[in-house]
Amino acid sequence: MRILHLSADYPDPLQPAKTRAVANLLALADGHAHRVVSLNRVGWRAGIHALDFADAAGGGHRAVAYGAPGKGLLLRRSMDRLADWVAEDCARAGFAPELVHAHKLSVEGIAGARLAALWGVPLAFSVQGNTDTKIIGARHDLRPLYAQIWREAAFAFPFAPWAEERLRALLGARAGPARPLPCPGPADALTMPARAPEPVIRTAFNLRDAANKNAARLIRAAARAATEIPELRLEIIGGGDPAAFATLAALADRAAPGRVRFLGAVPHDRIQRLFNAAAGFALVSHRESYGMVFAEALLAGAPCLIPRGRAIDGYFADGSVVLTANPEDEAEIARGLVRLVCEEAAFKARLAELGRRGGLALLTRPAIRDSYLGALEEIAR
């Protein structure tokens, strides 16, 4: 199948440091011809310009810088103009898509729906819960358009079940299938859980994202938890921002002296070993569409404290191998940390049994590949 992908979250020569979630998925989807239009919004007077690039998913991709106002102003007009440009660009390249996959509903979905109608081909879209629910919830003027795309598209791929539930509440029922599709990550080896040698909770994130990752509240929650478990420690994996490190280190010295250790950036081949040796993993972000690090931690044998209604919520029952907490509730986060330590044996026994039964396989690249390719076969039929 010839598939045109529209994504503002795809690494390209103009912005190579974007998240690799979409790129990892397409690299797995062999047997299809992929053409990626990687979107980069620039100043609204700039017009539309593009350059070619290739990667593991194929050649003939286009890195596009398109002019549009910020803050969603004139969003539909900008996406319609972009769609018309993409149609002409594909015609010049001799690429006739059989499917359009827009990798967000709220932005790329508008252009994708226009292109699919123009070519008379099916539309599939991904749902990135953080961005899509925020934009669709705020844009009452575009709600009828979003509802039409949501209802009529051939396939929907929410990153996690909670995002589908939120959009059903906003937009109503879908006519076609919706299949939660986890994001393939770089580390998905399955390791059996092991009892931690000491009550250490580990977390991992780029320090430049510390505010969204709720790092300050997690540190203060660890201090609260230590009033019940004096030996409890929190270890933070990640670098990327010296100023954020200094701020968090100062907070740790004040709020939880001697209980927080910063490990800096750690190579990917070591991260799962560190997760395996922890009592549990904790990250209670404010905004998280999926969070590949949660899958890495579970596969490494670490039960997780996750943000309720965000990230991987919905894949596993609360209290099974994950605990959920309100990111705004420091006391609830502290109670989750206490449970991860005090109930470590029970959580890890459930996690081990889930792994033995294949219940974690859905987070791995082979399963994600099979799920996506299966959906593409359904669309083709």
N, C-alpha and C positions, 0 to 999 in steps of 0.2 A: 504494500500500500504506500502511496506517496502522501506524506503527511507534512502539512505546514504548521509549524509551532510559533506561537507568538508569546514572548516572555520578556518581562522587564527584570527578571531575576536570573539571567543567564550570563556566565562569564564570557567576555568577548574582548577583542583587542582594545576597545575604548575603556572598559572597566573590568579588568581581569579578576578583581578580588571579590566579585559577587559570590553569594552562596552557591554551592555546587549541587543542590538538591535536584533541580531540573536536569542539569547536565548529566548527573549520575544516572537518572532514570533513562534518558535517551541512549546513553552508552550501553544500557542493558537491552534495549529494544531492537535487537538485530532482526534482519529479515525484512526491514521496511526502509524506505527512502525518506530520510528526514531533512527538511530544510528549515532552519531556525532563523526567525527574524528577532534578533535581540534588541530590545528597545531601551533607549537612553534619552530621557527628556532633558532638553536644554532650553535656553531662553526663547520666549515665544516668537521673537522676530527671526529665528535662525533658519526656518524652512526645514527641509528634510534631506539628509545626506547619509550615505552608507558606504561601507567597505566590506569586502569579502573576507571570510575566515573559514577555517575547517577545524574539526576536533574529532574525538573518538566516535561521535555520533554520525559523522559524515562530512562531506564538503559542500560547498555552495551556500553556506550560511551567510547571513548579512547582519553586520553590526550597524544599527541605525541610530543616528542622532536626530531627533525630531523636535521642532519648536512647539512649545505649548505653555500656557500659563500655569503657574503653580497652584497648589491648594485645590485642585480639582475644578478650577474655573474653566468654562467652555469644554468640559471633558468630552461630551458626546461629539461636539464639532471637531475637536482635535482627533478623536479616534476614527471618526468617519473619514476625515482627510487622510489620516495615516492608512486606513484600509484601502482607499482608492490608490494611494501610492504603492502599497504592497501588491495590489492586483496588477498594476502596470509593470512593476519590477519582476514579478513572477512570469508574466507574459514575455518580457524581454529575455528572460533566462530559459524559456521553454519549459517551465515547471508548472504542471497542471495538477493541483492537489486533489486527492480523493477524500481527504479529511482535514479539517482545521482543528487544532488543539490549542485553545487559549489557556494559558497557565495561571490566570486569575479570572474570576467572573467580573469583578467590579471595574476593572480597567481594560485589560486585553480582551475580555469577553465582548465588549461593545464592538471593537474592530473585528473580532473573530466572527460574530454573528453576521455582520455586514458582508464579510468575505464569503462565508458559507452560503448565504443567500445568493450572492452574485454568481458563484460557481455552481450552485445547486448540489452541494455536497454536505455531509453531516458535520455537525459541530460537537466537539467535546470540550469540556473545560475543567480545570482544577479549582478547588476551593481552598484558599489559604485563609484559614479562619480568622487570624488576627486582622489582616487588611480587609478582607472581603466583608466581614460582619461590621467592621467599623464604618467603611464607606457606604455600604448598602443601607445600614441603619441610619446614617446621616442624610443620605441623598433622597429625600422624599420626592423630588422632582423627577428622578430617574427610576423610581421604584417600579412603575409599570413596565419600563423597558427591561429592567433586571428580572422581573417576574416572568416576562415573556421568554427571555433567554433561558431562565431556570427551568421553565416548564417544557420547552420545546427542544432543547439540545439533546443529541442522541445519547450522551453519557456524561456523568458528573463524577469527578474524582476528588472528594474531600480528603485533605491530609489526615483528618482524624474524625471520628464519629460525631463529636460535639459540634463541629462546624456545620455538618449537614443538619443536625437538629436545630441549630440557631437559624439557618437560612430557611428551613421549612416554616419556622415560626414567623419569619419576616415575609416570605414570598409565597407560601402555600405549598401544596403537594407538587411533586414532579410527575410527569407522564412517563419518562424513561428511567432507566436504572441509575443508581448512584452507588459507587463502590469505594469505600475508604481505601486509600492507597498510601501506605507509609512512605516516607522519604528514604531512599537507600543511602546508607552512610559508608564511611571508609573502613569501619571496624565492626564486623558482625559475626565474629567467631563465638560459638556457644561455649561457655565455661561453667562448670558446675559450681554452685555457691559453696563457700567455705566459711567457717566461723572466724570472725576477725580476732586477731590477737589482743586488741584493745578497742575500747568504744570510740572509734573515730568515724565521723561522718565526713564524706568527701563531696565536693561540688566542683564544677568546671565550667568556665565561660571566659570569653575575651573581656579583659578588664575595662575596655572602652565601653562595654555594654552594661556596666555594673548597675546603673540606675534602673534600667528595664529588668535586669536579672534579680532585682530586689536584694542586692548583696548586703546593704546596710541592715535591713530588717532580719535577714538570715543570721548575721553576726550577733545582733541583739537577742534573737530567739535562742541562739546557742548558749548565750550567757544565762538566759532564763532556765533552759533545760539543765544546765550544769548545777543549778540549785537542788535538783533532784538526783542528778548523776554526776557527782563531783569529778569523776575521771573523764567525762565527755570532752572531746576536742573536735574542732572543725578545721578541715584542711581545704584550701582553695587552690585549684589548679587553673592556671591561665596567666597570660601576660598581655602585652599589647598597648599598655597605657601607663607610663610611669606616674603621672599625676593621679590617676585613679587609684593606683596601688598605694601611693602615699596617703591619700585620703582614707582608704579602707584600713590601712595599717594603723593609722592614728585612732580611728574609731575602735578597732580591735583592742588597742592598748588601753583605751578608756573604759569600754563596755565589757570586755571579756579578756582581761589581762592573763596571758599565759595559756589561753585556750584556743587561739586561732593561729594557724600556720599557713604561710603562703608558699606554694611550691613552684610558682612561675610557670612558664610554658613547658609542656611535656610532650615529647614525640608521641604520635598516635600509637605506635607499637608498644608503648608502655602504659597508656591510659587504662586499658581494660584490666591490666594486672593490678593497678592501684585501686580501681573500683572493686575488684574481686576481694581485696584485702581489707575493705572497709565494712563497717557494720551496715552502712546503707549510703545511698546517694540522695542529696537534697538540692532542689532548685525550684524556687516558687516564684517564677517570673510574673511580671504584670501582664506582658503580652508574649504569646508564644503560639505560632500556628501549628508546630509539630515538635521540633527540638530533637534532632538526631542523637543528642547526647543521652537522652533518656533510654532510647533503644540500646545504645552502647552499654549503658550501665546495667540494664536488665539482662542483656545477653552475657555480660561479664559476671553475673551472679550477685548483683547488688540490688536489693529492694529500693524503691524510689519514693521520695516525698515530692509530689508534683503540684502545680497550681490547678485548683478546681475550675473546670470549664475551659481549660486551655491545654495546649501541648498535646500529650498523648491520651488525655482523658477520654474514656469511652472504650478504649481497647481492652482494658482490664478492670474488673470490679474494684471499687474502693475497699481497701482492707484486705485484698488478696495478696498481690505482690507489689501493689502501689498504695500509697496513702495520699489523699488530696487535702489541700488546705487553701483557705482564702488568702491571696497574697497580701491583703490589707490587714490581716489579723495576726499580729506578732505572737499572741498567746497560743493561737491554734497552730502556728508553725512550730512553736516550742513543744507543744504536746506531740506533734508528729515526730519531731526529733527524739523525744523520749521513747515513743513507741518503737521507732526503728531500732533503738538500742535494747530496750527491755524485752521486746518480742523478736529479737533478731533470729533466734533459732526457729521460731514458727514461720516467720516470713520467708526465711531461706529454705525451709523444708517445702513450703508451697511453691517457691520459685524453682527448686530442683525438680519437683514432680511435674510442674508445668513444662519445663524444658525436656524432660524425658518423654512426655506425651506429645511433643511437637507443638505445644501451645505458644512458643516464642518464635516459631519459624516465620510467621507472618511479617516479622521485623527484618528479615534477612533479604539480601539481594536476590537469591534464586526465587524466593516466594514472591517478592515484589515484581520481578521480571515476569513470572508466570501469570500473575494477576493482570498486569498491564497488557501483555500480549493476548491473554484470553479476552479481555475487553475489546481489543482491536479486532479480534476475530469476530466477536459478536456484532460489532459495528459493520464490518465488511459484509456479514450475512444479511 
